[in-house]
Structure formats: C-alpha cells, structure tokens
Amino acid sequence: MVLTRSRSNNQGNAAPSTTASAPKAAPAKRKSNASATKAPKAAKTESTTDVSTAKDADAPVASDPAPIATVETEKSETIATESAEPAAAPAEEAAAATGSTNTVEAIQAYDAVVSDIEGTTTPIVFVKEILFPFVTSKLSEFLKKNWSSKEMKKAVEELRVQAAKDVADGLPDATLIATESADISTEKVHEDVIASITWQMKADRKIAALKTFQGYMWKEGYTNGDLKGEIYEDVIPALDQWKNEGKKLYIYSSGSIEAQKLLFGFSEKGDLLHYFSGHYDTTIGQKIESESYTKIASDIGLSPNRILFLSDNIHEIVAAKKAGFQAVVTDRPGNATLSEEDRKDNIVVKSFLDIPKPQ
C-alpha cells in the first residue's frame, strides 16, 4: 500500500544467625529471618517501562530467648506470605498501564518511522469487511464500465502475466486469462479476470498485479465518496509528536502505493498525506524478507538501527529486525493472536502512544 521510509537483581545475603539454644525454634527463626530480610526491600522495588530491579539489604538477627523467637517467627510468616507476591509486580502493572507487554527491550534513538497499515494504523476489519467486499461485489460492473480504458488494459495485462506464471508454477486454483480476439469474446476475458481475482483475494495474496487492480477499483470508491479510510484514534497524535521531533515518516504496505495514498488521502480524518515523506509497497520486495528492509533503509539514507518499524505481523517484525531495524508489534483488536514467545521477544503495544521513549 504505502511507500515508507523510515528506521538484574541483587540478592541480599541474610546475615548468619546466632540464636539461643531454644529447641526447634532456631531453624524456624533462621528461615523466617531470610524472608524478613527480603520482604521489606521487595516493596521498594523501582520499576520502569522496560526493566525492574530490587535491592535487598542485610538485616541483623536477634539473639533473644525462645519467647521472642516465637514472636519473630509469627511476624516473619506474615511477611513471607506478603512477599510471596512476585517482585516484578510493579513492573507488570506499569507495562499494563501503557499497553506494553514487554519489560526487557528498550527503544534506542531513531530518526525515522516506517509503518504498516492493516492492523497497525488501520483496523483489519476495514480492509476485510469494507475494502475487499467493495472489489468483489463491484468487479463485473467495473470491468464493463472501464474495459476500453488504457488503465484497465494495463491492469488486466499485469494480471494475465501473473496468471500465466501461477499456472506454470502449478498453483492450485490458478487459471489463465485469455486475450480478446475474433475467437474469444470480451465476456470470456471478463470471466477469466473475475476468476483470477476472486481466488487470489480468497487466498489473501500479496501480489503486485492483484494489489494494483484493487487500488484501481478503490480509487473510484474513494473519489466518489463511497469509501473513507479508517485510522485509529491514537495514530494522528503520534504522527504529530514524531513530526515535532523532526522524525521522517513512511508507509510500507503490501497494498499498492496508489491504494496507500487513497486511504490516507481520503481518510475519515481528512487528508493525512502531508505527514509522510514516502511510501513503499511490494515492488521493493516482500515484507517478510529482510532484504526489503535493507533496500528501504538505503533508499531513506539512514542506518537501519536509526529506523523504527511498526507492524502487527510477527514475520515482518522478524525480517525487519534481521535487517537491523528497531521494531514494535501492534496488538490491535482483531489482529492475529501473539504467542507467549512473541510477547517475550518483542516490544508489544496496543497504541502508538504506548511506544516506549528512547533510552
């Protein structure tokens, strides 16, 4: 769719105890003192968005008679029960408050942001339930109305070339698109185009020929007011903040650059194209290939580690990181479920405004 440029624990050592020879009380006392030593300091744990640390201090052990040891044991049992709460709880609460599920990684300074669209700036349901049905429901009518135009001829030829490749590669459901001639009717070609687009959309392919044709159809929908791009509420405030900080903003989407510009140019929040310095689509490479991100960094003119990439797709995140980008996973409603490992290995946020500040 759019062309984007971007980019601990200290363990307190319990002091050895020298207790009176009260039968059976000494072992219990020694255990309770260890708990009493750690528990007060656990309450003082300082946490940040990324890392939580706790420091324990040594505590002297009383050497009193058995009656006092009994009182101390009762106290320590209470403290030990309280200290059973995980020491990292404050950090987890801070992470939950910001929407981040990662407490390890830290964002470093960056000069550009490259963002995905579907599931990142825009709800997945907008794409799946509005944009895609717009194409499939109006395809036949659109072909008839625009068949003689140069733009249509070019778009169909790209689909025809792709279809031939798919058939040669043995892809299931792939069919050829005939060329109109004295022996082949226009209606036959229309049927072939519809069959090709239908199976590709059903498979959710990220192929340039398909994305170009979709963008061609969406252009009509946006310009006549049938379509308006949906943008999450937190996106514009974040874009404003990044622009104020002097960061360049780019879009990298599997949708064609034309479709990207339509979505942001005709959004429900107005024309947002002025925010972006550029757009990238799959003509620069597939989004799950690290080489694509290397090319984007080169085109932007920045070292990969000075670019922050945002996406809901964990495979894209992995590819971007492999190329040296910093990356954040967006966990929006309706997005694919992230595994525990995904959450452990990545910074995950529910809103652009929750992205941690550079360390």
C-alpha positions in Angstrom: 0.0 0.0 0.0 2.1 3.0 1.1 5.8 3.7 0.4 7.6 4.4 3.6 11.0 5.5 4.7 11.8 5.2 7.8 14.0 3.3 10.9 19.1 -7.6 37.5 18.8 -8.5 40.5 20.7 -8.1 43.7 20.2 -10.8 46.2 20.5 -9.7 49.7 22.5 -12.2 51.7 20.8 -13.0 55.0 23.2 -12.4 57.9 24.2 -15.6 59.7 22.1 -16.1 62.8 23.4 -16.9 66.2 20.4 -17.8 68.2 19.9 -19.2 71.7 19.5 -22.9 72.1 15.8 -22.9 72.2 14.7 -26.4 70.9 13.3 -26.4 67.4 12.9 -22.6 67.3 16.3 -21.9 65.8 15.7 -23.5 62.4 12.3 -21.7 62.1 13.9 -18.4 63.1 16.7 -18.7 60.6 14.2 -19.3 57.8 11.9 -16.5 58.9 14.8 -14.0 59.1 15.7 -14.7 55.5 12.1 -13.9 54.5 12.0 -10.8 56.7 15.2 -9.6 55.1 13.9 -9.7 51.6 10.3 -8.7 52.0 10.7 -5.1 53.1 13.0 -4.4 50.2 10.8 -6.0 47.7 8.2 -3.4 48.5 10.8 -0.7 47.5 11.4 -2.2 44.0 11.7 0.6 41.5 10.3 -0.2 38.0 10.5 1.4 34.6 8.7 0.5 31.4 11.4 -1.9 30.5 13.3 -3.2 33.5 12.6 -3.6 37.2 15.3 -4.0 39.8 15.2 -4.8 43.5 17.8 -4.3 46.1 17.9 -6.3 49.4 19.7 -5.1 52.5 21.2 -7.2 55.2 19.3 -7.4 58.4 20.6 -8.3 61.8 19.2 -11.4 63.5 18.1 -11.1 67.1 19.6 -13.4 69.6 16.8 -13.5 72.2 15.3 -16.2 74.2 12.7 -18.6 72.9 9.6 -16.5 73.7 10.9 -13.6 71.5 11.8 -16.1 68.8 8.2 -17.2 68.7 7.0 -13.7 68.1 9.6 -13.1 65.4 8.6 -16.3 63.7 4.9 -15.2 63.6 5.9 -11.9 62.1 8.1 -13.5 59.5 5.4 -15.8 58.5 3.1 -12.8 57.8 5.9 -11.0 55.9 6.8 -14.2 54.0 3.2 -14.5 53.0 3.1 -11.0 51.7 6.4 -11.4 49.9 5.0 -14.3 48.0 3.7 -11.7 45.6 6.1 -11.6 42.6 8.8 -8.9 43.0 8.1 -7.8 39.3 4.5 -6.9 40.0 5.1 -3.2 39.9 6.8 -3.5 36.5 3.9 -5.6 35.2 1.5 -3.0 36.4 3.4 -0.3 34.7 3.5 -2.3 31.5 -0.2 -3.0 31.7 -0.9 0.7 32.2 1.0 1.6 29.0 -0.3 -1.3 27.0 3.2 -2.7 26.6 3.7 -6.4 27.4 7.4 -6.3 27.2 9.6 -5.4 30.2 13.1 -6.2 28.7 13.8 -4.5 25.4 14.4 -0.8 25.2 14.0 1.5 22.2 17.1 3.5 21.2 17.1 6.8 19.5 15.7 6.8 16.0 15.3 9.3 13.1 12.5 7.7 11.1 9.4 5.6 11.5 8.2 3.1 8.9 4.7 1.8 9.5 2.5 -1.0 8.2 -1.2 -0.2 7.6 -3.6 -3.1 8.1 -3.8 -3.9 11.8 -1.3 -1.1 12.6 -2.7 2.3 11.5 -6.0 0.9 10.3 -8.4 -1.7 11.7 -8.2 -5.1 9.9 -12.0 -5.2 9.7 -11.9 -2.1 7.5 -9.8 -4.0 5.0 -11.5 -7.3 5.3 -15.1 -6.2 5.6 -15.2 -3.0 3.5 -12.3 -2.7 1.0 -12.2 -6.3 -0.1 -16.0 -6.7 -0.5 -16.1 -3.5 -2.4 -13.9 -5.1 -5.1 -15.6 -8.5 -5.2 -19.2 -7.1 -5.3 -18.5 -4.4 -8.0 -15.9 -6.3 -10.1 -18.2 -7.3 -13.0 -19.8 -3.9 -13.3 -16.4 -2.2 -13.1 -14.9 -4.3 -15.9 -17.8 -3.5 -18.2 -17.7 0.2 -17.5 -13.9 0.7 -17.9 -13.0 -2.0 -20.3 -11.8 0.3 -23.1 -9.6 2.5 -20.9 -5.8 2.3 -21.1 -5.6 1.9 -17.3 -7.8 -1.1 -17.4 -5.9 -2.7 -20.3 -2.6 -2.2 -18.4 -4.1 -3.6 -15.2 -5.6 -6.7 -16.9 -2.3 -7.4 -18.8 -0.4 -7.5 -15.4 -3.0 -9.9 -14.1 -2.6 -12.0 -17.3 1.2 -12.2 -16.9 0.8 -13.2 -13.2 -1.8 -15.8 -14.0 0.5 -17.5 -16.6 3.3 -17.6 -14.0 0.9 -19.1 -11.4 -0.3 -21.8 -13.8 3.3 -22.6 -14.8 4.2 -22.9 -11.1 1.3 -25.3 -10.5 -0.6 -23.2 -8.0 -4.0 -24.7 -7.1 -7.0 -22.8 -8.5 -4.8 -20.7 -10.8 -6.2 -20.2 -14.3 -5.1 -18.4 -17.4 -6.7 -15.1 -18.6 -7.5 -15.3 -22.3 -6.7 -12.5 -24.7 -9.6 -10.9 -26.5 -9.7 -11.9 -30.2 -12.1 -12.8 -33.1 -12.5 -16.2 -31.4 -12.5 -15.1 -27.8 -15.3 -12.8 -26.6 -14.9 -9.9 -24.2 -17.3 -11.7 -21.8 -14.9 -14.7 -21.7 -12.0 -12.5 -20.8 -14.1 -10.8 -18.1 -14.9 -14.2 -16.7 -11.2 -15.1 -16.6 -10.3 -11.9 -14.8 -13.0 -12.3 -12.2 -12.0 -15.9 -11.6 -8.3 -14.9 -11.2 -9.0 -12.0 -8.8 -11.5 -14.0 -6.8 -9.2 -16.9 -6.0 -6.3 -14.6 -5.3 -8.3 -12.5 -2.8 -9.7 -15.6 -1.2 -6.0 -16.6 -0.6 -5.2 -13.1 0.6 -2.2 -12.9 -1.8 0.2 -10.0 -1.6 0.9 -10.0 -5.3 1.6 -6.6 -7.1 -0.7 -7.3 -10.0 -3.6 -8.0 -7.7 -2.9 -5.0 -5.4 -2.6 -2.7 -8.4 -6.0 -3.8 -9.7 -7.6 -3.4 -6.2 -6.1 0.1 -5.9 -7.6 0.9 -9.4 -11.0 0.0 -8.2 -10.7 1.6 -4.8 -9.7 4.9 -6.5 -13.2 5.2 -7.9 -14.7 4.4 -4.5 -12.7 7.0 -2.6 -13.1 9.7 -5.2 -16.9 9.4 -5.4 -17.3 9.2 -1.6 -18.2 5.5 -1.3 -15.0 4.8 0.7 -13.2 6.7 3.5 -10.1 5.4 5.1 -10.3 4.4 8.7 -7.5 5.4 11.1 -7.1 4.5 14.8 -7.6 7.5 17.1 -4.0 7.3 18.6 -2.3 7.5 15.1 -2.6 11.2 14.4 -1.4 12.3 17.9 1.6 10.0 17.5 2.3 11.3 13.9 2.2 14.9 15.3 4.6 14.1 18.0 7.1 12.4 15.7 6.9 15.3 13.2 7.5 17.8 16.0 10.6 15.8 17.0 11.9 16.0 13.4 11.4 12.3 12.5 10.6 11.3 9.0 7.5 9.1 8.5 7.0 6.4 5.8 4.5 3.7 5.0 5.4 0.2 3.9 2.4 -2.0 3.0 1.5 -4.9 0.8 -1.1 -2.7 -0.8 0.0 -0.7 -3.8 1.4 2.8 -3.3 -1.7 4.2 -5.1 -4.0 2.4 -2.6 -2.0 3.6 0.3 -2.3 7.2 -0.8 -6.0 6.8 -1.4 -6.6 5.5 2.1 -4.7 8.3 3.8 -5.7 11.0 1.3 -9.4 10.2 1.7 -9.5 9.3 5.3 -12.4 9.9 7.7 -10.0 12.3 9.4 -9.2 14.2 6.3 -6.1 14.3 4.0 -3.2 12.9 6.0 -0.7 12.6 3.2 1.3 15.6 4.4 2.6 13.6 7.3 4.5 11.1 5.1 7.8 11.5 3.3 7.3 8.4 1.2 5.6 5.1 0.6 6.8 1.6 -0.2 4.9 -1.5 -1.5 6.0 -5.0 -2.6 7.7 -3.6 -5.7 10.7 -3.1 -3.4 10.3 -6.6 -2.0 8.1 -8.9 0.1 7.5 -7.7 3.6 8.7 -11.0 5.2 12.1 -10.7 3.5 14.9 -8.9 5.3 16.4 -7.7 2.1 13.3 -5.5 1.5 14.1 -3.5 4.7 17.7 -3.2 3.8 16.6 -1.6 0.5 14.3 0.7 2.3 17.0 1.9 4.7 19.3 2.5 1.8 16.6 4.5 -0.1 15.8 6.6 3.0 19.5 7.2 3.6 19.7 6.0 7.2 21.4 3.3 9.1 18.8 0.5 9.8 19.2 0.9 13.5 18.0 4.5 13.2 14.7 3.4 11.8 11.7 2.1 13.9 9.3 -0.3 12.1 5.7 -0.8 13.3 3.6 -3.8 12.3 1.1 -6.3 13.6 2.7 -9.2 11.6 5.4 -11.0 13.6 7.0 -12.4 10.4 7.5 -8.8 9.2 8.9 -7.8 12.6 11.4 -10.6 12.4 12.5 -9.7 8.9 12.9 -6.0 9.9 15.0 -6.9 12.9 17.2 -9.2 10.9 17.9 -6.2 8.7 18.9 -4.2 11.7 15.7 -2.1 12.2 14.2 -1.5 15.6 10.7 -2.8 15.8 7.4 -2.7 17.7 4.5 -5.1 17.4 1.0 -3.5 17.4 -1.6 -5.6 19.2 -4.9 -4.2 17.9 -8.4 -5.7 18.2 -8.9 -8.4 15.6 -5.2 -8.9 14.9 -3.6 -12.3 14.9 -3.0 -13.8 18.4 0.6 -13.4 19.6 2.3 -16.3 21.2 4.0 -16.0 24.6 7.3 -16.3 22.8 6.3 -13.4 20.5 5.5 -11.3 23.5 8.7 -12.2 25.3 10.9 -11.5 22.4 9.3 -8.2 21.2 8.0 -4.9 22.4 4.2 -5.1 22.1 1.8 -2.2 22.4 -1.9 -1.6 22.0 -1.5 2.1 20.9 1.1 4.2 19.1 1.1 6.4 22.2 2.3 3.5 24.3 5.5 3.1 22.3 8.4 3.5 24.9 10.5 6.6 24.7 14.1 6.0 23.5 16.6 5.2 26.3 
